[in-house]
Amino acid sequence: MNEEIASKRVLLVRHGETAWSASGKHTSRTNLPLSDEGVEQAKRLRTVLAGKKFSTVRTVLCSPMKRALQTCSIAGYEDRAQVCQALVEWNYGDYEGLTTAVIRQSNPSWSLWHDGAPGGESPDEVAKRADEVLEYIHEAPQDILVFSHAHFLRALASRWIRMEVEFGERLSLSTASISILGFEHDLPVIVSWNALYV
């Protein structure tokens, strides 16, 4: 691995708070805007990210969902963001809009990470999508800034370090958090995770 690639960093930003994320409801294809608190979180992200250097439109990728696009825009990267359909959240299918507690009333042993969602995506399908995003990221020579969603970013980080998607179950991720993926001695690593700037 050449020095340029080994020094590359991938910054993962989870979108700001929405009404559903605040209440723990699974949100994939429901296109919610940021809450007032989510807007404030995105403004704080703008301050944190202001010093970062991303010189081309290739280096900023964003989910097409309103909550991610709003976060990206308020954080100051709308003008160079490339919408990436593959960055949408895990499709929760029949469990869209439900909390884990409600789901487990009828399916007590359910785990998104192991079972997927009926009518939605399986872990293998999400892994395939994450791998497609990582292929693009690996080809880009610069640092990459990614705006996306909690479960998908956790899956993406798992695949970055060559683990199964299920590893993401152990990676908590808060709204408007920043995580960094990179390399150490040519090995893909999680440099930092779930950093919050309040």
N, C-alpha and C positions, 0 to 999 in steps of 0.2 A: 504493500500500500504506500502510495507516495505521500509526501509531507502535507500537500494541500488537502488531500482527502482526509488524512488522519487528524487534521486540525479542525475539520468542519463540525459545526454545531447545529443541532435542530432544536429550535425553541417551540414548545407546544403550549398553546394558550387555550384554556377552556373558556367558552363564552361566559358572559356575566349572568347574574341571576335572572330567572323568569319566575312567573307566578307558580308554575308547576315544579320547577327545580326547588323552590323554597319549601314546597309542601311534600316533596319526595315522590311526585308522580313521574312515571316513566314517560319521557317525551322524545319521540323520534321524528315522525313525519308531521306532527302537529306544529304548525309554523308560528310559534309564539314570539312576540317581541320581548325585549328586556323589560324588566320591572324598573321602577325608579331607582331601586338599590343597584340593579344591574347596570344602569347607565352610570351611576357614580363609580361603580367598580371599574368600568371601562375607562372612565376618565383617569382613574388612578393608574391603570395600565399604561395609558398614554405617557404619563410622567416617567414611569419606570422604563419604558421601551424607547424613550426619546433619544437615548445615547447610542442605540444600536445602529449598525450600518448594514442596510440592505439596498444594494445599488440597482437591482433590476427587477422587473415585474415577475421574473421566474422565481424569485426568492420568497415570495409571500403567497401562501396558498390558503384558501378559505372555503369552508363548507358553504353551500348555497342557502342554508337556512337563515331566516331573518335574524335570529338571536346571535348567530356567529357573524353575519355580515355587519350588524349593528356594532358589535364589539370591535370588529376589525376597523370599521369606519371611525368610531369615536377614539380608538387607540391611535389613529393617525396613519393607517396603512391602506385606506380604500383606493387611493390613486394607483397603487402598484400591486394590488391583490389579484390573483388569478383564482376564479371560482373553480373548485374541484369537486365534482359530484361524488367522488369516492369518499370524501370526508364527512358525509352525513352520518348521523348517529345510528347505532345498532337499531335495526328495525324490530320494534317490540310487538308488532302484529296485534293479536287479540289482547295483549296486555298494555296497549297504549293508554295512557292516562290513569293507570292504576298504580298504587304503591305496592311495594314488596309485601307489606303486612296484609293487604287486601288479597293479593294473589295467593298467599300462603294459607288463607282461610280455606280455599278449595284445593290447593296443591301444596301441602305442607313442606315437602322436600325440594321445592323448585329452586333452581339456581340458574340465572341467565347464563353464567359462564360455562356451565356443564350441559344445560338442557336447551339453551336458546329460547325462542319464544314461538308459541303456536301461531301460525299465520304470518310469522316474521322471519328473522334470520337465525341460522344455526351458528355455533362457534366456528365451524369450518368455513362457512360463507363469509363471516366477518374477517377471518384470518386471510382468506384469499384477497379480499378488498384491501386489507391493511398491507399485504405484500405488494399489491399494485402501487399503492402510494409510496411505499419504501423504495420500490424500483425507480420511480421518478426522482425521489429525494437523493438516492445514491448517484444518479446520473448528473445531477446539478452540481456545479463546482463550488458554489457559494454556500454560506450559512442559509438556513431555511427557517422561515417563521410560519407556523401553522396555526390557524384558528379553527377549532372543531369542538367536539362534544366529549363528555366524561367517559362513557363506556368505550367509544371508539378510540379515543386517545390512549386509554389504558390498554386496549388491544394492540394499538400501534406500537406502544413502548415495549410490550411483551415480545412482539415479533422482531423489533429492533435488536433486542438482546438474544434473539434466536430461541425464545421460549414459546410454548403453546399459548394460545389466547387465554386459556384458563388462568395463567399466571396473573393476569390483570385483576382478578378477584382480590388480590392482596395489595393493590395499588389504589388507595383512596385519592380522589381528585376533587378539589373544591372549585366552585365557580370563580372565574377570573384569576385562576392560578397560572403560574408559569413553571414549566418543567423543561429540563434540558437533556437532550440525548447527545452523545458524542463518542469518542474513542479513547481508549487507553491501551498503549502498546498494540495498536492495530485491532483491538478487541472492542466491538460495540458495547457501550456501557450507558447506564443512566447516570448522568453527571449530577443532576439535582432533581428533586421531585416535589410537586405540590407547594411551591413557594408562594406565599401570600404577602401582598403589599397593602396594608390597610391604612 
